[in-house]
């Protein structure tokens, strides 16, 4: 029996592998190929690594790179689709997709993230046969964009754009839910949300696996710096909003308690400079050469997303490097209960800060947290199993 032929459509190549959405896309596509499918990955060159070669980082996949770059935000506003769709659904992408659809009959087409809603009419018009359509939803973006538009209190024009984008996003996700034969979500909560907006096909909850460093042994002692870390990428406005909201509440509290807050990951220069001038406890470190070694000098790792739920891959970075985890409940949806039982979770930032301050010097409890979370997570997150689950969505309709 020949391998299923899969066309995987994404905004751009998921490189470098330095952000949660890129890693999920890259490793899920790779897991599908390793499970027995031929996967052709299509997208623009990565805006952050335009010369990166997909085959070098992800040799299980074949790649078609769409010429040219994304449109500007202003041009994307003229589209009827969400901003991200308007930016990456370029004329060149449409041309390349048309050629790929004419080239052969595909067993399945993956629409990776809601931005690919623009491709549905082209697939319907030009696809040979009837490929299985699978939407991979990294989040329930209807709620994320709506919550951001409501929470934003800055420039009125920007707030109006956010509200418009939220309406377009809700329409896009309803369209994808109705059109696709299957929807993949990272959490049970997102699966139910897609059901509520009209998804009637197969549903699969596929949380991330883990491919990073596993620290087999660690002891937190009084010599470990009184430092806590937030790891992430802050290029996206939602991430900036969440970090700013947390710093507003946490920085003074932590500074008074003598606790350093280390912010690790890329951020726009203007955002970083603004907050560096305001903060006492928080320090921006940018990208670090060895994240594991950096976390070994921290007593806790934080998840502080109050807006934009979904599965946070940074949780696995913390847990598998035996960094005790603390976070807001809104940012920890979809995590295994067996893991969360060993973490510090609070509903609001002020309560989380108070709990961190109370716990920071209890090194025995911190050690117990990292031991328990590591043991639970080690048995739970498996990319190979994820690949088999996704392959079943492709082959199930064919058998």
C-alpha positions as CSV (number, residue, x, y, z in Angstrom):
1,X,0.0,0.0,0.0
2,X,1.5,3.4,-1.0
3,X,2.0,6.1,1.6
4,X,-0.8,8.7,1.9
5,X,0.1,11.9,0.0
6,X,-0.3,14.9,2.3
7,X,-0.2,18.6,1.4
8,X,0.6,20.6,4.5
9,X,-0.3,24.3,4.0
10,X,1.2,26.7,6.6
11,X,1.8,30.5,6.7
12,X,5.6,30.1,6.5
13,X,8.3,27.6,7.2
14,X,8.4,26.9,11.0
15,X,11.9,28.0,11.4
16,X,13.8,28.8,13.6
17,X,12.4,26.3,16.1
18,X,12.3,29.0,18.8
19,X,8.6,29.5,19.4
20,X,5.8,27.2,20.5
21,X,3.6,27.5,17.4
22,X,6.6,26.8,15.1
23,X,7.7,23.8,17.1
24,X,4.2,22.3,17.2
25,X,3.7,22.7,13.5
26,X,7.2,21.4,12.7
27,X,7.1,18.4,15.0
28,X,3.5,17.4,14.2
29,X,4.2,17.4,10.5
30,X,7.4,15.5,11.1
31,X,5.5,13.0,13.3
32,X,2.9,12.4,10.5
33,X,5.7,11.7,8.1
34,X,7.4,9.3,10.5
35,X,4.1,7.5,11.0
36,X,4.1,6.6,7.3
37,X,2.8,9.6,5.2
38,X,4.6,11.5,2.4
39,X,4.3,15.1,3.6
40,X,4.9,18.1,1.3
41,X,5.2,21.3,3.5
42,X,4.2,24.6,1.8
43,X,4.7,28.1,3.1
44,X,6.5,31.4,2.6
45,X,10.1,31.6,3.7
46,X,10.3,32.3,7.4
47,X,10.4,36.1,8.0
48,X,12.8,35.4,10.9
49,X,15.1,33.1,8.9
50,X,14.6,33.7,5.2
51,X,17.6,31.6,4.2
52,X,16.8,28.6,6.4
53,X,16.5,25.2,4.6
54,X,13.5,23.1,5.7
55,X,15.1,19.8,4.7
56,X,18.1,20.5,6.9
57,X,16.0,21.0,10.1
58,X,13.2,18.6,9.3
59,X,14.5,15.9,6.9
60,X,11.4,13.7,7.1
61,X,9.5,16.4,5.1
62,X,9.7,17.8,1.5
63,X,9.3,21.5,1.1
64,X,7.9,24.0,-1.4
65,X,8.8,27.6,-0.5
66,X,6.5,30.2,-1.9
67,X,8.5,33.1,-3.5
68,X,8.2,36.6,-2.0
69,X,7.3,37.9,1.5
70,X,4.1,38.5,3.3
71,X,2.0,41.6,2.7
72,X,2.1,44.6,4.9
73,X,-0.4,45.0,7.8
74,X,-2.0,47.9,5.9
75,X,-2.5,45.8,2.7
76,X,-3.8,42.9,4.8
77,X,-6.5,45.2,6.3
78,X,-8.0,45.4,2.8
79,X,-8.6,41.7,2.8
80,X,-11.9,40.3,4.1
81,X,-9.9,37.7,6.1
82,X,-8.1,38.0,9.4
83,X,-4.9,40.1,9.3
84,X,-2.6,37.1,9.4
85,X,-4.5,35.5,6.5
86,X,-4.3,38.7,4.5
87,X,-0.6,39.0,5.1
88,X,0.4,35.4,4.2
89,X,-2.3,34.5,1.6
90,X,-0.3,36.2,-1.2
91,X,-0.9,36.1,-4.9
92,X,2.3,34.0,-5.2
93,X,1.0,31.5,-2.6
94,X,-2.3,31.2,-4.6
95,X,-0.3,30.5,-7.8
96,X,1.9,27.9,-6.1
97,X,-1.1,26.2,-4.5
98,X,-2.9,26.1,-7.8
99,X,0.1,24.3,-9.4
100,X,0.3,21.8,-6.6
101,X,-3.4,21.0,-6.8
102,X,-3.1,20.4,-10.5
103,X,0.1,18.3,-10.1
104,X,-1.6,15.3,-8.4
105,X,-4.5,14.0,-6.3
106,X,-3.7,14.6,-2.6
107,X,-5.1,12.2,0.0
108,X,-5.3,15.0,2.5
109,X,-4.7,18.7,2.8
110,X,-3.8,20.2,6.2
111,X,-4.7,23.8,6.8
112,X,-2.3,24.8,9.6
113,X,-3.8,27.6,11.6
114,X,-6.8,29.8,10.9
115,X,-4.8,32.0,8.5
116,X,-5.2,29.3,5.8
117,X,-8.9,30.0,5.5
118,X,-8.2,31.8,2.2
119,X,-7.2,28.5,0.6
120,X,-10.6,26.8,0.9
121,X,-12.2,28.2,-2.3
122,X,-9.1,27.4,-4.3
123,X,-9.0,23.8,-3.0
124,X,-12.7,23.3,-3.8
125,X,-12.3,24.6,-7.3
126,X,-9.0,22.9,-8.3
127,X,-8.3,19.8,-6.1
128,X,-8.4,16.5,-7.9
129,X,-10.8,14.0,-6.3
130,X,-11.9,14.8,-2.8
131,X,-8.9,15.2,-0.4
132,X,-9.6,14.9,3.4
133,X,-9.4,18.5,4.8
134,X,-7.9,18.8,8.2
135,X,-7.7,22.0,10.2
136,X,-4.9,22.2,12.8
137,X,-6.1,24.8,15.3
138,X,-3.3,26.0,17.5
139,X,-5.8,27.8,19.7
140,X,-9.5,28.8,19.7
141,X,-8.6,32.1,18.1
142,X,-12.2,33.4,18.1
143,X,-11.9,33.8,21.9
144,X,-8.2,34.9,21.9
145,X,-8.8,37.8,19.4
146,X,-12.1,38.8,21.1
147,X,-10.5,38.9,24.5
148,X,-7.5,40.9,23.2
149,X,-9.8,43.5,21.6
150,X,-11.8,43.9,24.8
151,X,-8.7,44.1,27.0
152,X,-6.7,46.6,24.9
153,X,-6.9,50.1,26.2
154,X,-4.4,52.0,24.0
155,X,-4.8,53.8,20.7
156,X,-8.5,53.9,19.8
157,X,-7.7,53.3,16.1
158,X,-5.7,50.2,17.0
159,X,-8.5,49.0,19.3
160,X,-11.0,49.3,16.3
161,X,-8.6,47.3,14.1
162,X,-8.4,44.6,16.8
163,X,-12.2,44.5,17.1
164,X,-12.5,44.2,13.3
165,X,-9.9,41.4,13.2
166,X,-11.7,39.6,16.0
167,X,-14.9,39.5,13.9
168,X,-13.0,38.3,10.8
169,X,-11.3,35.6,12.9
170,X,-14.6,34.4,14.3
171,X,-16.0,34.1,10.7
172,X,-12.8,32.3,9.5
173,X,-13.0,29.7,12.3
174,X,-16.7,29.1,11.6
175,X,-15.9,28.6,7.9
176,X,-13.0,26.2,8.7
177,X,-15.1,24.3,11.2
178,X,-17.9,23.8,8.6
179,X,-15.7,23.0,5.7
180,X,-13.1,20.6,7.1
181,X,-13.5,16.8,7.6
182,X,-11.5,16.9,10.8
183,X,-10.2,19.5,13.3
184,X,-7.1,19.0,15.5
185,X,-6.9,20.9,18.7
186,X,-4.4,21.0,21.5
187,X,-6.9,20.9,24.3
188,X,-10.2,19.4,25.2
189,X,-11.6,22.9,25.8
190,X,-10.7,24.0,22.3
191,X,-12.3,20.9,20.9
192,X,-15.6,21.7,22.6
193,X,-15.3,25.3,21.4
194,X,-15.0,24.1,17.8
195,X,-18.0,21.8,18.2
196,X,-20.0,24.8,19.5
197,X,-19.3,26.8,16.3
198,X,-20.3,24.1,14.0
199,X,-17.6,21.5,13.5
200,X,-19.3,18.2,12.6
201,X,-16.4,16.2,11.3
202,X,-13.9,14.1,13.2
203,X,-12.1,15.7,16.2
204,X,-8.7,14.8,17.7
205,X,-7.1,16.4,20.7
206,X,-3.3,16.2,20.0
207,X,-1.3,18.0,22.7
208,X,2.4,18.5,21.9
209,X,5.1,15.9,22.5
210,X,8.5,16.8,23.8
211,X,11.8,16.7,21.9
212,X,14.0,18.9,24.0
213,X,16.5,18.3,26.8
214,X,15.5,16.1,29.7
215,X,17.4,16.8,32.9
216,X,17.6,13.5,34.8
217,X,18.5,14.9,38.1
218,X,18.5,18.3,39.9
219,X,18.6,19.7,43.4
220,X,17.4,23.2,44.2
221,X,19.3,24.6,47.2
222,X,19.7,27.8,49.1
223,X,22.7,28.5,46.7
224,X,20.3,28.6,43.7
225,X,19.8,32.3,42.7
226,X,16.5,33.8,43.9
227,X,15.5,34.2,40.3
228,X,12.3,33.2,38.4
229,X,12.0,33.0,34.7
230,X,9.4,33.7,32.0
231,X,10.4,32.1,28.7
232,X,8.6,33.1,25.5
233,X,8.5,35.0,22.3
234,X,7.0,38.5,22.6
235,X,6.7,39.5,18.9
236,X,2.9,38.9,18.9
237,X,0.7,41.6,20.4
238,X,-1.1,39.1,22.6
239,X,2.2,38.0,24.2
240,X,3.2,41.6,24.7
241,X,-0.2,42.4,26.3
242,X,0.1,39.5,28.7
243,X,3.7,40.3,29.8
244,X,2.9,44.0,30.3
245,X,-0.2,43.2,32.4
246,X,1.9,40.8,34.6
247,X,4.7,43.3,35.0
248,X,2.3,46.0,36.0
249,X,1.3,43.8,39.0
250,X,4.4,41.8,39.7
251,X,7.5,43.9,39.2
252,X,7.2,46.0,42.4
253,X,6.1,43.1,44.5
254,X,9.0,40.9,43.4
255,X,11.6,43.7,43.7
256,X,10.5,44.3,47.3
257,X,11.0,40.6,48.0
258,X,14.4,40.6,46.5
259,X,13.4,38.3,43.7
260,X,14.8,38.7,40.1
261,X,12.4,38.1,37.2
262,X,14.3,37.0,34.1
263,X,12.5,37.5,30.8
264,X,13.9,35.2,28.2
265,X,13.1,35.4,24.5
266,X,12.8,37.9,21.7
267,X,10.8,41.2,21.9
268,X,10.5,44.3,19.8
269,X,13.1,46.9,20.7
270,X,10.5,49.6,21.6
271,X,8.6,47.2,23.9
272,X,11.7,46.0,25.6
273,X,13.1,49.5,26.1
274,X,9.9,50.8,27.5
275,X,9.7,48.1,30.1
276,X,13.4,48.1,31.0
277,X,13.0,51.7,32.0
278,X,10.1,50.9,34.2
279,X,11.1,47.7,35.9
280,X,13.2,47.0,39.0
281,X,12.9,43.2,39.4
282,X,12.5,42.3,35.7
283,X,15.5,42.0,33.4
284,X,15.3,41.2,29.7
285,X,17.8,38.6,28.6
286,X,16.8,38.1,25.0
287,X,17.6,34.7,23.5
288,X,20.1,32.7,25.6
289,X,22.6,30.3,24.1
290,X,21.7,27.4,26.5
291,X,18.2,27.6,28.0
292,X,18.7,24.5,30.1
293,X,21.8,26.0,31.8
294,X,19.9,29.3,32.3
295,X,17.0,27.5,34.0
296,X,19.3,25.6,36.3
297,X,20.0,29.0,37.9
298,X,16.3,29.8,38.4
299,X,14.1,28.6,41.2
300,X,10.9,28.7,39.2
301,X,9.5,29.1,35.7
302,X,6.3,31.1,35.0
303,X,3.4,30.9,32.7
304,X,1.6,34.3,32.9
305,X,-0.8,34.3,30.0
306,X,-4.2,35.7,31.1
307,X,-5.4,36.2,27.5
308,X,-5.1,33.6,24.8
309,X,-5.5,30.1,26.3
310,X,-4.4,26.9,24.6
311,X,-1.5,24.6,25.3
312,X,1.8,26.4,26.3
313,X,4.8,24.4,25.1
314,X,7.0,26.3,27.5
315,X,5.4,24.2,30.3
316,X,7.3,21.2,28.9
317,X,10.5,23.2,28.7
318,X,10.2,24.0,32.4
319,X,9.0,20.6,33.6
320,X,11.5,18.5,31.6
321,X,14.4,20.7,32.8
322,X,13.1,20.2,36.4
323,X,12.3,23.9,36.8
324,X,9.3,24.2,39.3
325,X,6.3,25.6,37.5
326,X,4.1,28.4,38.7
327,X,1.4,30.0,36.5
328,X,-2.0,31.6,36.0
329,X,-4.8,29.0,35.5
330,X,-5.9,30.7,32.3
331,X,-2.5,30.0,30.7
332,X,-2.4,26.3,31.8
333,X,-5.5,24.9,30.0
334,X,-4.9,21.6,28.4
335,X,-2.1,20.5,30.7
336,X,-2.3,17.0,32.2
337,X,-3.8,17.1,35.7
338,X,-1.1,14.7,36.9
339,X,1.4,17.4,36.0
340,X,-0.5,20.3,37.3
341,X,-0.9,18.6,40.7
342,X,2.8,19.4,41.3
343,X,2.7,23.0,40.2
344,X,1.7,26.3,41.8
345,X,-1.4,27.7,40.1
346,X,-3.4,30.8,40.9
347,X,-6.2,32.7,39.1
348,X,-4.8,36.2,39.2
349,X,-1.4,37.8,39.0
350,X,-1.4,39.3,42.5
351,X,-2.3,36.0,44.1
352,X,0.4,34.3,42.0
353,X,3.0,36.8,43.1
354,X,2.1,36.4,46.8
355,X,2.3,32.6,46.5
356,X,5.7,32.8,44.7
357,X,7.1,35.0,47.4
358,X,5.9,32.7,50.1
359,X,7.4,29.6,48.4
360,X,10.6,30.9,46.9
361,X,12.8,30.0,49.9
362,X,11.2,26.6,50.6
363,X,13.8,24.6,48.6
364,X,12.5,21.3,49.8
365,X,9.0,22.0,48.5
366,X,10.5,23.3,45.2
367,X,12.4,20.1,44.8
368,X,9.3,18.0,45.5
369,X,7.4,20.0,42.8
370,X,10.0,19.5,40.1
371,X,10.4,15.8,40.9
372,X,6.6,15.1,40.8
373,X,6.0,17.2,37.6
374,X,8.9,15.6,35.7
375,X,7.7,12.0,36.6
376,X,4.2,12.8,35.4
377,X,5.1,14.6,32.2
378,X,7.7,11.9,31.2
379,X,4.9,9.4,30.7
380,X,2.4,11.7,29.0
381,X,3.8,13.6,26.0
382,X,4.8,11.6,22.9
383,X,5.3,12.9,19.3
384,X,5.2,9.4,17.8
385,X,1.8,8.7,19.2
386,X,0.7,12.2,17.9
387,X,1.8,11.2,14.4
388,X,-0.2,8.0,14.6
389,X,-3.3,9.9,15.7
390,X,-3.0,12.3,12.9
391,X,-2.4,9.6,10.3
392,X,-5.6,7.9,11.5
393,X,-7.6,11.0,10.6
394,X,-6.2,10.7,7.0
395,X,-6.7,7.0,6.5
396,X,-9.9,6.6,8.5
397,X,-12.0,8.1,5.8
398,X,-10.2,6.1,3.1
399,X,-10.9,2.6,4.7
